[in-house]
Structures are given as structure tokens and as C-alpha cells.
Amino acid sequence: MSRHDVDPSARITVIGDALIDELRDPRGAREFVGGAALNVAVGLALLGEDVTLVAMLGDDEPATRIRSFLRDYGVRLVESPSEHGTSRAVSDRTDGEPRYEFNEAAQRRSIRFDDATRAAIDEADLVVVSCFPFDDAEQAAELRAAIARPGERLAIDGNPRAGMLHDREAFLANFTAAARDAMLVKVGDEDAELLLGAPLAEFVERLRAPSTREAESGAASDAAPARTPAVLATAGREGADLHAGDAAVHAGIVDLPGTVVDTMGAGDATLSAVVHHLAVHGVPSDASGWAAALESAMAIAAATVRHEGALLRVPAHPSEGGS
């Protein structure tokens, strides 16, 4: 079923991080409201969706800035409290290769699955999870328990970051378990290296193994076909691939006017665009449908990286991509 048969916009709840990105380079230091989940939520709102963000904030000035930013883009916020303040990520690019540092709040991030959070999840047509603390077994279990019918409504991006990773093996195990039950999973080549120490193709193969949810619950049927998630695999300059069922499609980097300014939001924009495409058109039934979703997403990512910061941008001309 497509959006044309139902409501004009999907209700989407995004769960994950919201923080202040501090960028340091030879020109000085600048701050942006960011976080992978926040970027995805705002991106979806810019694409016309009805969005709620579930994220952790402190009781401080950065949190006030984040709340104001979300209001500006029409994103509702369900807050999880933080006794360590609001998360901050510092990207230092003053001498070439970027170095990342995260404050205590970011390293001890948590989502509270209270009534407000569960209501936001239950009311959503689609749920997107990005940069969630999967190395916390209790939170990972609460997340899985809170999302009904994940194979029909969950998109997930582990988005692991070395500076916030406490237990690599636990993160890998809990993320993989949640991802295999999902409708859509996004992984990148850097994720594969950090979590698995292996090429991206190997990580994709691992995630496309059959779901274990039924086996874990004891409710599996011998007649029930095994299901696997669609996997969106991004590889920087090499473009991206989408694997779904027997279909595998590839899209390269889109060449738009202007120079690449900042690649920070490329992955989040790609995920936002693919989820938006699924919300509008439904889950594709063949390779051509997935190719259309991926090509649109890559055009949006190309427009995004031609601006500083991670705010999603749409190409100037319809021929350069869209939903």
C-alpha cells in the first residue's frame, strides 16, 4: 500500500541520540545541533513526515538549544533525563584526519522506556533507531520488547562510535539480534571494520541471516518462511548497495553542482531518504523499486554534503533526485 491510499504523511518515531557537535578545524571552532538520530528525525520532517524524536537531554543550555532547534523543524520531542548533562561530540580536524571525543553524558547515554516513550513507539507507523547503546544489554532488551511487528515497521542503524563503545562484542550481538528482526537495516564500511574487523560484504551477509525472534520465543512454525531484513550498505566514495530478498542494487555517488563541503551528515541523510521513500511508496516488491529508493537517497545525500553541518538538503532540481 502506498501513501496515496492512506494518510498524507507517516507518523515516524526516531529513537537515539541528540547532542551538540563541536567542529574544530584551522578556521576555528563552530557548534551545530546534531546527533545521528536527531539528524534523521529532522531530515524526515524536512521531507514531509510527522516525526517524534526520543532522545536523552540534560537540564542545561545545550538542551535548550536542541529543544528550540527541533521546534523550528516541527519535530516533537520525548525526553529521557540525563544526570550528566547533554551529550557533546568534538570533531577536531585541525591537523588533517578528524579525531573524535565524547563527553561523559555521551558515553553514558541512555533511553528511558517510560509511558511517554512507549506511547510514541506504539503510535508510530514506522520506528527508526540510530546510534543506540546496544552494548547495554538491559536497554537493548527493552528496545526490542517495546517495538511490535519490527519486520513491518522498524528501520535500524547501529551507528557505532569508538569513543562511546564500551563492549564491542555486546554491541555486535545485541545490534545483530535487533537488526535481523527489522524491516530495514543500515550499515557502513566503517561499522563493519569497528564491530567485526571485516569487509562490509561480510557484515551484510551476517545481518541477512534468518531472524531468530521466533526461535527465541519458542513460537516458530516449521511452515513459516525465514525472513531477512533489507540491508542498506553504504561505502563512502564507493556509493551504496541495497540488498532485499533476491534483489541487490547499487548506486554510485551523485555528481551535483558545487564542491563537497562536509560529509558528516551523508549517512543520516541517506537513511532519512530511504525511510521517506518507504513511507510514501511502501516497501518495494522488486529490484526496480529498491533502485528508485536508493537513487533518490543518494541524490539527497549528495545535496547534503555540499553544505556545512548535517542538515538534510534536497537537490535543487527534480531531475537530480526526489521521492
C-alpha positions in Angstrom: 0.0 0.0 0.0 1.3 3.5 -0.8 0.8 6.8 0.9 -1.6 7.8 -1.9 -4.0 5.2 -0.4 -3.7 6.4 3.2 -2.8 9.5 5.2 -0.7 12.3 3.6 2.2 11.7 6.0 3.5 8.8 8.0 3.9 9.0 11.8 7.5 8.2 12.4 9.3 7.9 15.8 13.1 8.1 15.8 15.0 6.7 18.9 18.6 7.6 19.6 21.0 10.4 20.2 20.7 14.2 20.3 23.8 16.3 21.0 26.0 19.3 20.3 28.5 18.7 17.5 31.6 20.9 18.0 33.7 21.1 14.9 37.3 22.3 15.2 39.4 23.0 12.1 42.1 25.5 11.0 39.3 28.1 10.7 38.3 27.9 14.4 35.5 26.1 16.3 31.8 26.0 15.4 28.9 24.3 17.0 25.9 22.6 15.5 22.9 20.8 16.9 23.3 17.2 15.9 23.3 13.5 16.7 22.6 10.8 14.2 19.0 10.2 15.4 18.3 13.9 15.6 19.6 14.3 12.1 17.4 11.5 10.8 14.4 13.0 12.6 14.8 16.5 11.2 15.6 15.1 7.8 12.3 13.1 7.8 10.5 16.2 8.9 12.0 18.2 6.1 10.8 15.5 3.7 7.2 16.0 4.9 6.8 13.3 7.6 5.2 13.6 11.0 8.1 13.0 13.4 8.8 12.4 17.1 12.3 12.1 18.5 13.0 10.1 21.6 16.4 11.2 23.0 18.4 11.9 26.1 18.9 15.5 27.2 20.3 17.2 30.3 19.0 20.2 32.2 21.3 22.7 30.7 21.8 25.4 28.0 22.7 22.9 25.2 19.5 21.0 25.8 17.5 24.3 25.5 19.3 24.9 22.1 18.4 21.4 21.0 14.7 21.8 22.0 14.5 25.1 20.1 16.1 23.5 17.0 13.6 20.7 17.0 10.6 23.1 17.4 11.9 25.0 14.4 11.6 21.9 12.3 8.4 20.7 13.7 9.8 17.6 15.4 8.1 16.5 18.7 10.5 15.5 21.5 10.1 12.8 24.1 13.0 13.3 26.6 15.0 10.8 28.6 16.7 12.6 31.5 20.4 12.8 31.9 22.1 13.4 35.2 25.4 14.1 33.4 24.0 16.9 31.2 23.6 16.9 27.4 25.8 14.9 25.1 28.6 16.7 23.2 30.8 15.3 20.4 34.0 17.2 19.4 35.4 16.6 15.9 38.9 18.0 15.8 40.2 18.4 12.2 42.9 21.0 12.9 45.7 18.7 11.5 44.1 16.6 8.8 42.4 13.4 9.9 39.5 14.1 12.3 39.7 13.0 15.9 36.5 12.5 17.9 35.9 13.0 21.6 32.7 12.5 23.5 31.8 13.9 26.9 30.6 11.8 29.9 27.0 12.3 29.0 27.5 10.8 25.5 29.5 7.9 26.9 26.8 7.1 29.5 23.8 7.7 27.2 20.5 6.0 28.0 16.9 5.9 26.8 14.1 5.6 29.4 11.3 3.4 28.2 8.6 5.1 30.2 4.9 5.5 29.3 5.7 8.5 27.0 8.4 6.6 25.1 6.2 3.5 24.7 3.3 5.6 23.5 5.5 7.3 20.9 6.6 3.9 19.7 3.1 2.3 19.7 1.5 5.2 17.8 4.1 5.3 15.0 3.7 3.8 11.6 7.4 3.4 11.4 10.2 3.4 14.0 13.8 4.4 13.2 16.6 3.6 15.7 20.0 5.2 15.2 23.1 5.4 17.4 21.5 3.4 20.3 23.6 2.0 23.1 23.4 -1.6 22.1 26.3 -2.5 24.4 23.9 -2.0 27.3 22.1 -5.4 27.4 19.2 -4.1 29.5 18.5 -1.2 27.2 18.8 -3.4 24.1 16.3 -5.8 25.6 13.9 -3.0 26.5 14.1 -1.7 22.9 13.3 -5.0 21.3 10.4 -5.6 23.7 8.9 -2.2 23.1 8.6 -2.5 19.2 5.8 -4.6 18.0 6.0 -6.0 14.4 9.6 -4.9 13.8 9.6 -6.7 10.4 6.9 -4.3 9.2 7.9 -1.0 10.8 11.5 -0.9 12.2 14.5 0.7 10.4 17.7 0.5 12.4 21.2 2.0 12.1 23.7 0.8 14.7 26.0 3.8 14.0 28.7 2.6 16.5 31.3 5.2 17.5 34.6 4.1 19.0 34.5 6.9 21.6 31.2 5.7 23.0 31.7 1.9 22.6 32.2 0.1 26.0 31.8 -3.5 24.9 32.3 -4.2 21.2 31.1 -7.9 21.4 28.0 -7.0 23.3 27.1 -4.2 20.9 27.6 -6.5 17.9 25.5 -9.3 19.4 22.6 -7.0 20.5 22.6 -4.9 17.4 22.6 -8.1 15.2 19.7 -9.6 17.1 17.6 -6.4 16.8 18.6 -5.9 13.1 17.7 -9.3 11.9 14.1 -8.7 13.1 13.9 -5.3 11.3 12.3 -4.2 8.1 15.4 -2.2 7.1 19.0 -2.1 8.4 21.7 0.4 7.5 25.4 -0.4 7.9 28.5 1.3 6.7 32.0 0.1 5.9 33.4 1.8 9.0 30.7 0.0 11.1 31.9 -3.3 9.7 35.5 -2.5 10.5 34.8 -1.3 14.0 32.4 -4.1 15.1 33.5 -7.1 13.0 37.0 -6.2 11.8 35.8 -7.4 8.4 34.7 -6.1 5.0 31.3 -4.6 4.6 30.1 -7.5 2.4 30.7 -9.9 5.3 28.7 -7.8 7.7 25.8 -7.6 5.2 25.9 -11.4 4.9 25.8 -11.8 8.7 22.8 -9.4 9.0 20.9 -11.2 6.3 20.9 -14.5 8.2 17.3 -15.6 9.1 15.6 -13.8 12.0 15.9 -15.6 15.4 13.0 -13.9 17.2 10.6 -16.8 16.7 13.2 -19.4 17.7 13.9 -17.3 20.9 10.2 -17.2 21.8 9.6 -20.8 21.0 6.8 -19.8 18.6 8.5 -20.8 15.3 6.5 -22.8 12.8 8.1 -25.4 10.6 6.0 -24.0 7.7 6.9 -20.3 8.3 9.4 -19.0 5.8 12.6 -17.4 7.1 12.7 -13.6 6.7 15.6 -11.3 6.5 15.8 -7.5 6.6 16.6 -5.3 3.7 20.1 -4.1 4.2 21.3 -0.6 3.1 25.1 -0.8 2.9 27.0 2.5 2.5 30.6 2.6 1.5 31.6 6.3 1.2 33.1 7.1 -2.2 32.1 3.7 -3.5 28.4 4.6 -3.2 25.8 2.3 -1.7 24.1 -1.0 -2.2 20.6 -2.2 -1.2 20.0 -6.0 -0.6 16.4 -7.1 -0.2 15.3 -10.7 -0.8 16.9 -11.8 -4.1 17.4 -8.2 -5.2 20.7 -6.4 -5.0 21.0 -2.9 -6.4 23.9 -0.4 -6.5 24.0 3.4 -6.7 27.1 5.5 -7.1 27.9 8.9 -5.8 25.7 11.5 -7.5 27.6 14.4 -9.1 25.8 17.7 -8.4 27.0 21.2 -8.9 29.3 22.6 -6.2 32.0 21.1 -4.1 31.7 18.7 -1.3 31.9 20.7 1.9 31.1 18.4 4.8 30.4 14.6 4.7 29.2 14.5 8.3 25.5 14.1 7.5 25.7 11.9 4.4 24.7 8.6 6.1 21.9 10.1 8.1 20.5 11.8 5.0 20.7 8.6 3.1 18.7 6.7 5.8 16.2 9.5 6.1 15.6 9.5 2.3 15.2 5.7 2.1 12.7 5.6 5.1 10.8 8.5 3.5 10.6 6.6 0.2 9.2 3.6 2.0 6.7 5.7 3.9 5.5 7.2 0.6 5.6 4.3 -1.7 5.5 1.3 0.6 8.1 -1.5 0.7 9.3 -2.2 -2.8 8.4 -5.6 -4.3 11.2 -5.8 -6.8 14.7 -4.6 -7.7 13.5 -1.6 -9.7 11.6 -0.3 -6.7 14.6 -0.6 -4.4 16.8 1.0 -7.1 14.4 4.0 -7.2 14.6 4.4 -3.4 18.4 4.2 -3.4 18.9 6.6 -6.3 16.7 9.2 -4.6 18.6 8.8 -1.3 22.0 9.2 -3.0 20.9 12.4 -4.7 19.7 13.8 -1.3 23.0 12.7 0.3 24.9 14.5 -2.5 23.0 17.7 -1.9 23.5 17.4 1.9 27.3 17.1 1.7 27.5 20.4 -0.3 26.7 22.3 2.9 28.4 22.5 6.3 26.7 20.6 9.0 24.4 17.6 8.9 21.1 19.2 7.9 19.4 17.3 5.1 19.2 19.1 1.8 17.1 18.3 -1.3 18.6 18.7 -4.8 17.6 21.9 -6.5 16.0 20.3 -9.5 13.6 17.3 -9.6 15.8 15.6 -12.2 18.5 15.4 -9.5 16.5 13.2 -7.2 13.5 13.1 -5.0 10.7 10.9 -3.7 
